Amino acid sequence: MLAGLLLYPTAVPDDLALGSVDLDAVFGADRVDRARRYEAFFYALWALAQVALLLTLWLYARRGAVFARESSAGPIGTGMLLGMLGLGIAWLVNLPFSLAAHWWRRRWDQSELSYVDWLFEDWAVLGAQFLSISAALVIVMGLARKLGDRWWLPGAAVFVAIAALFTFVAPYLDFTTKPLRDENLLAAAEEFRGELGVADIPLRVEEVSDATEQANAYAFGLGPSRRVVFWDTILLPPFSEAEQKVVLAHELAHHSQRHLPEGLGWFALLAVPGAWILMRTTRSRGGMGAAEAIPLALLVVAVFQLATAPLANHISRRMEAEADWKALEVSRDPAALEGVMQGFSRQSLGDPDPPGWVQLMTGTHPALADRIAMARAWAAQSARGQTPGSDP
């Protein structure tokens, strides 16, 4: 509880009131309607994918233990084989939904990536995720065989350590970017870094414009591996230089506010009860030290992730809102932030105000309309002569 209270504070004023935004006036009625029709397909697809995954893992939990009796690889070796088989099954179950999503993007001219290229993109990161999960499984099985039901607390520490390692290593697995060469953005980065109090963080560009018009930027890495990456589409018209600078400030703010380490902190808070639930629910199969328990463990993890998604998404939206606020503080350009949100809706067909259940279960960012409302609230405070953004 204390750790959560320490992680929860934000630079966004507690009493900040977001006004309503006229979606048709800001985004255009035709664009709003088009975005909602485009996104509605993904909403339905996500729900169907969750049902399919949980049903498949439920069947695997009931029948997968049969494979354990046919293996001669020993308890841990058999458990790892069952884990890899379950992960492979989960990937295959999700593949048709991912394929449908890619077909929909191509149909709406949001992607020009061929189906072959789409199938083989991001294999390095996917492989690293697969290996990290397999490593966690082997270590936890070893702990469970040695410590019995007491494995869950050190096991939670293992989950966090592997997540931290993956977060640190992920930028080094990225071979698709090159250094940013835009002199104006590099100069702005020097200014913003000084105001935000962050060290020199490499700025890189990922070329995606030959496959999509969608725009994005992101911050990732820990310590020496920290990066800010721009999709090259956000460095092109219709995004103006001022809008590109506010995006830069937003991503640098993620690092200045230590959002990635904070994210690991929240992961640790969830990992402890998650490991305890895993220990309790796998007792009926002999505990996590038994290979027969691994198919059930995969189902438990999937259910736990879905159940905790609303909290995880709330924390993510809170961090994104803080990054917006810090970007406004250093760029002092609320019009540019508003322009970015309009650009995201225009280029990526983003729904400016998704349904409540969508934000609850999948919304990692505030709605575009809410982000515009924040920019206007900051501008209103500034116009009244107040000092927007003082820390609580």
Disulfide bonds with the S-S distance in Angstrom:
none
